[in-house]
């Protein structure tokens, strides 16, 4: 017994120490959690005082410029691994504006309107988006970017992340201004002011178009009051007001460009303008390039065929002096003639075959393969025989001949069997003479 007593005392002492040690560790962990929660509560209370938000358990909630907003402490993956960050989120912003910037280069379409900021921000917008922020807000975004670890606007949510609560508070005024400027009212006011005051007509027209994406009625009222002078202004105001005279002025403006004239011409046709008038306007102002633009705009428009017949002879003449400009116009004419049926279309396509230009001839052969009849076999065969043995014109001519023959009542150059028993074996020479080589059914008389 005397030998076992020391061992019993040692065992009891060890058990007591282990128990006390476990209790101490649990107590330390509890104290740490209590201190962390206490620190979080104090920080949230401090942020609540500065941001005017209400404490909700482990985060703040409320409104910034009438938009729902929250501030929470989160553990997120940062540049140096997992980091404890203060995250501000503002919801209900326009969904057609996307902006990202975390100090690193991100690919995207820069649309801030400021060349310096465009190097730091990647802004992309969906169809119909303005893509331009309030004048002052653009620079406030730069301030937020420098102080915050991450800034993004996407899906109608602004998110700002900061490692320190005081940094988040430093960007409070900037965030308020950005959120306020992202509202349609403030941005529309800024755009309307630029339309009224900006000295550059191109900027005025662009801002008016952006305003129309936000508030078309407001932009239309402003367009009705504007004294449009530049072609861009005449174009945008003409589109907004559906006034063809303004669109005509945009096309004919001496300082205008073909790109503007094309937009004006497209809307001119949409509002019921005649194809004949559009061809005259574009031809008079831009020559052959205008004719090509008119052909492109006139796809599916009634009356374009008449304009092709009217302008084809003059373009053929210009092929001698301006082949580079006339060639695409004649190719466009040939494609349009392919959709027609009749001798007039065939005659004009054969006129194109006579032009010594491979591109024009190929287009004419393709068109004849679609709409040609046996009356054009002779010219096509002649072109085939005179073309080089390995030329594209020869190959296309052969394909055109094969296509036309397949559509003919009988194979050209072959024999047709007589239907009536008494007529079998009898053949006659085809008439008229241009169908020589064909075979026709013998007349019973």
Secondary structure, 3 states (H helix, E strand, C coil): CHHHHHHHHHHHHHHHHHHHHHHHHHHHHHHHHHHHHHHHHHHHHHHHHHHCCEEECCEEEEEECCEEEEEEEEEEEECCEEEEEEEEEECCCCCCEEEEECCCCCCCCCCCCCHHHHCCCEEEECCCCCCCCCHHHHHHHHHHHHHCCEEEEECCEEEEEECCHHHHHHCHHHHHHHHHHHCHHHHHHHHHHHHHHCCCHHHHHHHHHHHHHHCHHHHHHHHHHCCCCCHHHHHHHHHHHCCHHHHHHHHHCCCCCHHHHHHHHHHHHHCCCCHHHHHHHHHHHHHHHHHHHHHHHCCCCCCHHHHHHHHHHHHHHHCCCCHHHHHHHHHHHHHHHCCCCCHHHHHHHHHHHCCCCHHHHHHHHHHHHHHCCHHHHHHHHHHHHHCCCCCHHHHHHHHHHHHHHHHCCCCCCCCCCCCCHHHCCCCEECCCHHHCCCEECCCCC
